[in-house]
Amino acid sequence: MNLNSHAIFTLYTVYSILLKVMASKGKVRGISGQHPLVQNVTVTEGGTANMTCRVEYNDNTSLQWSNPAQQTLFFGDKKALRDNRIELIRASWSELTISIHDVTLSDEGMYTCSLFTMPIKTAKAYLTVLGVPEKPKIEGLLKPALEGDHFTLTCMTHGSKPAADLRWFRNEKEVKGAKEVNASGKTFTVRSSLQLHVDRRDDGVAYTCRVDHEALTQTPQQTTEVLEVHYAPRVEIVHSLAVPQEGQYLKLDCVSEGNPSPDPVMWTKDGVELSDLSRVIVEGRELTFTSLNKTDNGTYRCEASNHLGTSSAEYVLYVYDPNAVGHHGTDHALIGGVVAVVVFVTLCLIIVLGRYLARHKGTYLTNEAKGADDAPDADTAIINAEGNHAHAEEKKEYFI
């Protein structure tokens, strides 16, 4: 304690003795309802905490702020503790406000405002200091990863108080990770793990780990890693004509995907390298015929490779005579027309037959039922039915 602090402490002690003496003689008493009023304060580590103590009714009685260690900070407008971070904001008979700059976690605790009536009245305010989480780090990323790999991404942040929350995002969509929290003194270390099984669709996907915490009032802390996935190529040949004809322009495009990119690609015809390059133009992945003829017929193969594998695709080229294509087109149209007519006629017959049968529905009776109309009993009904059956040939009914 320095000289100034010692003087304040001595003043405080003398003042307390005087209060007791005066109280014993009936000279001092507190005003009814006289009581210090305070509020709890929450501040982010490194910020500024303002501690205010007010009294609604005060008869010129002094106010004092003390810290959780019961050290006097200010007695009225007199500073008692030598700490450059602590300053006086306002001191009067009705209010004592101080500020603590560059707040640390060790400043957290219960602060006491005392009103020196007889007896002394106090009010307590809790100062909560929020630990700011560090920017998260992502570990475990394979660079590059291979298609089919299994691995774990781990995101970690230190220094949060209370414990921070970690959230994972695959591009813009949130995915769930496994969270783990460990205490480290007054702060917490938080980890979150994400299990991955990657394929070619994951190439270029961004995984983001974001920290959510009440101390982060502005933009949340986050880190992003982009996956690079290597995979074997896949090949497809895209052609510019559906029915190639003599004299036409045809382009075959070898569309390949793979990482690393399978470049260049190799073209062959009927299993051998292209020999007549005057007939075709090869430019990277494209094979171009400027004017087709029958000599171009054959099976064209495109092959692409990278260090993970090889893939190929084939296209069978048959060059048609333009006149033959037109004739075949006429035959196909004629056949299609005939089929349509047959289907239409068949549907019409089905509809007509259905309407005819619906109009000629009859009532059919068993032989016993036919003889039962005039019979007094069942035996007579059977005999009558047999007689009716004998004459059935005379009353035949024909349905056309």
HELIX and SHEET records of a PDB file:
HELIX    1   1 LEU A    3  SER A   24  1                                  22    
HELIX    2   2 LEU A  105  ASP A  107  5                                   3    
HELIX    3   3 ARG A  200  ASP A  202  5                                   3    
HELIX    4   4 LYS A  294  ASP A  296  5                                   3    
HELIX    5   5 PRO A  322  ARG A  359  1                                  38    
HELIX    6   6 ASN A  367  LYS A  370  1                                   4    
HELIX    7   7 ALA A  378  ALA A  390  1                                  13    
HELIX    8   8 ALA A  392  LYS A  395  5                                   4    
SHEET    1   A 4 PRO A  36  LEU A  37  0                                        
SHEET    2   A 4 ALA A  49  VAL A  55 -1                                        
SHEET    3   A 4 GLU A  95  ILE A 100 -1                                        
SHEET    4   A 4 ILE A  86  ALA A  91 -1                                        
SHEET    1   B 6 VAL A  41  THR A  44  0                                        
SHEET    2   B 6 LYS A 121  LEU A 130  1                                        
SHEET    3   B 6 GLY A 109  LEU A 115 -1                                        
SHEET    4   B 6 LEU A  63  SER A  66 -1                                        
SHEET    5   B 6 THR A  72  PHE A  75 -1                                        
SHEET    6   B 6 LYS A  78  LYS A  79 -1                                        
SHEET    1   C 4 LYS A 137  GLU A 139  0                                        
SHEET    2   C 4 HIS A 150  SER A 160 -1                                        
SHEET    3   C 4 THR A 187  HIS A 197 -1                                        
SHEET    4   C 4 ALA A 178  SER A 184 -1                                        
SHEET    1   D 5 ALA A 145  LEU A 146  0                                        
SHEET    2   D 5 VAL A 229  HIS A 239  1                                        
SHEET    3   D 5 LEU A 250  ASN A 259 -1                                        
SHEET    4   D 5 GLU A 286  PHE A 289 -1                                        
SHEET    5   D 5 VAL A 280  GLU A 283 -1                                        
SHEET    1   E 4 LYS A 173  VAL A 175  0                                        
SHEET    2   E 4 ASP A 165  ARG A 170 -1                                        
SHEET    3   E 4 ALA A 206  ASP A 212 -1                                        
SHEET    4   E 4 GLN A 221  VAL A 226 -1                                        
SHEET    1   F 4 VAL A 272  GLU A 273  0                                        
SHEET    2   F 4 MET A 266  LYS A 269 -1                                        
SHEET    3   F 4 GLY A 298  ASN A 306 -1                                        
SHEET    4   F 4 GLY A 309  LEU A 317 -1                                        
END                                                                             
